[in-house]
Amino acid sequence: MDQWPNFQVFTFREFSFSVESYKEYICGCLVNSGYVNCVVTFKQHNNGNYHLGGVISVQIRNNPLKDKILSSFEFDSCVTMGDRLMMYIGANHSNVDDTSLHMMTSFMGYTRERKDYVTNEPTVGNIFTTNQQIVRIAFKFVNPDRLIEFY
């Protein structure tokens, strides 16, 4: 895996990742896995300035897991975090209690005043790379403690 410096804002325009398989974990235990055929596209708007509407839109085309993850959602910021790029919304008030989000807002500040997550909406997205190429994407959910990884 590539190594990134911690807590640096990462900006980009748009990129896609072709997915061939997934794994789903609940409370750290593998509960589902299989082969899938979809494309996850990330597009950052307004040069990454979330105060100017620079959200990161995420689209899962041909989403085979619609009951597990939304086909369209967004994040406010992308930062480097050691072995990953981490996307998140740092809301001052939210309907979820997520340790990762608390950590990010303590270091990076709030990105918006309020965020109410809906069912199957990820709270955090992580992108793992090797030689600057995406090898895995992981989306974290809070209720229940769930993770979906795409390969």
C-alpha positions as a printed Julia matrix, in Angstrom:
151×3 Matrix{Float64}:
   0.0     0.0     0.0
   1.07    3.55   -0.65
   1.83    5.73    2.35
   0.43    9.25    2.62
   1.24   12.02    5.11
  -1.45   12.47    7.77
  -4.15   15.15    7.71
  -3.42   16.86    4.4
  -6.36   17.91    2.26
  -6.36   15.93   -0.98
  -8.05   17.43   -4.03
  -8.82   15.85   -7.38
 -11.21   16.21  -10.3
 -12.74   12.83  -11.03
 -11.78    9.18  -11.05
 -13.48    5.81  -11.31
 -12.82    2.35   -9.96
 -14.12   -0.82  -11.65
 -15.29   -3.25   -9.0
 -15.13   -7.02   -9.35
 -15.87   -8.23   -5.83
 -17.0    -7.08   -2.4
 -16.85   -8.08    1.25
 -19.25   -6.97    3.95
 -18.35   -6.97    7.63
 -20.61   -6.37   10.62
 -18.86   -5.69   13.93
 -15.62   -6.94   12.36
 -17.02  -10.3    11.21
 -17.29  -11.2     7.53
 -20.99  -11.73    6.77
 -21.2   -11.51    2.96
 -18.9   -11.55   -0.03
 -19.1   -12.21   -3.72
 -18.43  -11.16   -7.25
 -20.03   -7.98   -8.55
 -19.68   -5.84  -11.65
 -20.05   -2.12  -11.05
 -18.14    1.16  -11.29
 -17.64    3.63   -8.42
 -17.02    7.2    -9.58
 -15.77   10.02   -7.36
 -16.09   13.62   -8.55
 -14.93   16.63   -6.57
 -16.61   19.96   -7.25
 -15.31   23.56   -6.91
 -11.66   22.56   -6.42
 -12.41   20.79   -3.15
 -13.58   23.9    -1.3
 -16.51   22.45    0.63
 -17.5    25.93    1.86
 -18.24   26.77   -1.8
 -20.22   23.62   -2.47
 -17.11   21.59   -3.25
 -18.61   18.31   -2.22
 -17.35   14.96   -3.43
 -20.15   13.15   -5.23
 -19.97    9.35   -5.31
 -21.92    7.31   -7.83
 -22.14    3.52   -7.94
 -23.22    2.64  -11.47
 -25.02   -0.7   -11.82
 -25.11   -0.97   -8.03
 -25.72   -4.65   -7.21
 -25.95   -3.92   -3.46
 -28.72   -1.29   -3.4
 -30.13   -2.76   -0.19
 -26.7    -2.34    1.5
 -25.35    0.95    0.09
 -26.89    3.93   -1.68
 -26.11    4.37   -5.36
 -25.44    8.08   -4.89
 -24.09    9.99   -1.88
 -21.54   12.66   -1.0
 -18.67   13.65    1.25
 -17.34   17.13    2.07
 -13.61   16.53    2.22
 -10.83   14.12    1.37
  -7.69   13.94    3.51
  -4.6    11.76    3.52
  -4.38    9.3     6.42
  -1.27    7.13    6.4
  -2.23    4.15    4.26
  -5.39    5.68    2.77
  -7.31    8.64    1.45
 -10.27    9.28    3.74
 -13.49   11.03    2.73
 -15.95   12.31    5.3
 -18.5    14.92    6.33
 -17.53   16.7     9.53
 -20.85   17.93   10.86
 -21.16   19.88   14.1
 -24.48   18.12   14.73
 -25.47   14.72   13.35
 -27.82   11.79   13.89
 -24.85    9.38   14.13
 -22.1     8.98   16.69
 -18.93    7.98   14.82
 -15.46    7.93   16.4
 -13.75    8.47   13.02
 -15.78   11.61   12.4
 -15.08   12.95   15.89
 -11.37   12.43   15.32
 -11.45   14.18   11.93
 -13.35   17.22   13.18
 -10.99   17.58   16.16
  -8.03   17.84   13.74
  -9.6    19.39   10.64
 -12.62   21.32   11.92
 -16.27   21.09   10.93
 -17.26   21.05    7.29
 -20.92   21.85    7.88
 -23.33   22.59   10.69
 -25.63   19.56   10.36
 -25.79   16.2     8.6
 -28.57   13.65    8.98
 -27.56   10.32    7.47
 -30.15    8.1     5.84
 -30.26    4.3     5.84
 -27.38    2.71    3.94
 -25.46    6.0     3.6
 -21.76    5.66    4.43
 -20.29    7.96    7.07
 -16.7     7.49    5.89
 -15.09    6.4     2.63
 -11.53    5.1     2.36
  -9.46    4.62   -0.78
  -6.39    2.39   -0.68
  -3.75    2.62   -3.4
  -0.64    0.79   -4.54
   1.7     2.67   -6.87
  -0.94    5.44   -7.07
  -3.54    2.97   -8.43
  -6.73    2.19   -6.52
  -6.76   -1.37   -5.19
  -9.61   -1.2    -2.67
 -12.41    1.12   -1.57
 -14.09    0.77    1.81
 -17.26    2.43    3.07
 -18.06    2.57    6.79
 -21.56    2.65    8.25
 -22.52    3.31   11.87
 -25.84    1.57   12.5
 -24.99   -1.22   12.7
 -21.17   -1.1    12.78
 -20.72   -2.19    9.17
 -18.06   -2.0     6.48
 -18.33   -2.74    2.76
 -15.1    -3.19    0.82
 -14.93   -3.14   -2.96
 -12.03   -4.75   -4.87
